[in-house]
Amino acid sequence: MPLSFSAEELDLLLALAQPIEPAQRSAFLDAVAAAIEGQASGPGLVHQTARRIQREFWTPPAISPNATAPVHRGRAA
């Protein structure tokens, strides 16, 4: 039987799916639904479960080695 989420829970899931690559979002939502299936659902459980599963799907952006170097925009001395 498919799960049904309240509007609040669905908004929460969609917000937590945003940082995940678009190609992985469906798998993320499926994993959350599978983890919640058979439990008494509510916003707290949905948030806790989705945050835990989000860590498995989120890929941090690549940062170049010079990304944290200071940028000097003034006159050269």
Buried (B, 14 or more C-beta within 10 A) or exposed (E): EEBEBEEEBEEBBEEBBEEBEEEBBEBBBEBBBEBBEEEEBEEEBBBEBBEEBBEEBBEEEEEEEEEEEEEEEEEEE
